Amino acid sequence: MGNPKAFLEIHRQEAGYRPVHDRIHDFGEVEQTLNTRERKLQASRCMDCGVPFCHWACPLGNKAPEWNDALFKGDWELAYHLLSSTNPFPEFTGRICPALCEKACVLNLFNHEPTTNREDECAIIEGAFREGFVQPRKPERNGKHVAVVGAGPAGLAAANALNQMGFTVTVFEKNEAAGGLLRYGIPNFKLNKTIIDRRIRVMEAEGIIFHYGVTVAVDNGQLTIDNSSNAVDCHQSSVVNTQYDAIVIASGTPTARDLPVPGRDLWGVHFALELLAQQNRVLAGMEFTKDERITARGKDVLVIGGGDTGSDCIGTAHRQGCRSVTQIEIMPRPVKGPNDPQNPWPEYPRTLKTTSSHEEGCTRRWNINTLEFLGENGQLTGVKIQEIDWQKNPNGGRPIMVEKGKPEIIKAQLCLLAMGFLKPEHPHYPDNVFVCGDAHNGASLVVRAMASGIETARKVKQYITQ
């Protein structure tokens, strides 16, 4: 610990965002960076507290005190090796993780100024790429083959871990590129897709084989491969059905939670990922017809759902040139302020979150139930809503929803459903098939999906080598 008094003398400093009037006109990343001197000062605030609750809170078990100390001392290479020993993709979590570690930081309890772990780890990995510390590692092969179905964060983490264990790993992805929700669900203004491409190039150089545009099914412990979609294969002209010693299913949660109220079939009512994925594909150069294109340009937009996906819809709507944005949530407004009585430190607080997209302009409302989608000539024109309240259930369990206000209409020509995803159901698989990430646990955080992928890789190794 280089400076035992830093946490008393140096305040938390975040890099902040680009100015609103500048960032809403493009899809470039909104978050800025600190210079090297300021970043080292922030790293020095990590106080080597003795009981590192940051380590406890991180699903990956990141050693924040160790790599913060190395960063403060200017040993960027050591900081990178410490960070990458537990986190295979810090460039992802360093941009989009909600930083469970920071909420569990002792300084968050002390003065609500936790160490800037997320920004620090992003600075470390970007410095590592810049300085050439990130080099492909080719392990000695053990002669065993593993297939990974799905190239989202869980699948990529599993593939990376298995590859380093010596297995020959083949990843099958139904989309045209790797990343899963990292690529098709998270907007470029939070995670530029060149960051994903950079990591995939490293993984390919390490020997991992990727097949894109391929639909596969698992039948009796073997892969059934569907080539009818004209697979885009980055290595071969066709996909060969190889016998695999184990199969990892990391297909995520593809089914979004719907809202089956009258008018749901009107044009203008879409799942959030329909908008987000299409916009990301447009930025990647894909073209859509006028009838296919989902856009907020010149429209009043209503987002149903108060989570991160809803926030991403708000930011995307602004960049597409919307007229207004309203976000409604059926649950009560979270408590405002740093402390949450229901989730005290070091648990993650369920307090009111204001994102960069919210700062760009948005009307936010809570305790709102959606009654009906209204339209003319098949096109959405408004949404009928009603204010509700929640009462304690005398029998225990889920609170009871009761009507509170009178129905009203919100003007909208575009409505985006961002209410989460349904947990997939799987049949009983043979012993050589493993399920991980959101496909196993239901929709959760990217960092938890990565942790699940790594843990599943360990289980695969134990199964094959037992």
Beta strands, then each sheet from edge to edge (+ up, - down):
strand 1: 145-149
strand 2: 168-173
strand 3: 209-212
strand 4: 215-219
strand 5: 222-226
strand 6: 232-233
strand 7: 246-249
strand 8: 269-271
strand 9: 300-304
strand 10: 324-329
strand 11: 363-366
strand 12: 368-376
strand 13: 379-391
strand 14: 400-403
strand 15: 408-411
strand 16: 414-417
strand 17: 433-435
sheet 1: 6+ 3- 2- 1- 7- 17-
sheet 2: 4+ 5-
sheet 3: 8+ 16+ 9+ 10+ 11+
sheet 4: 12+ 13- 14+
sheet 5: 12+ 13- 15+
end
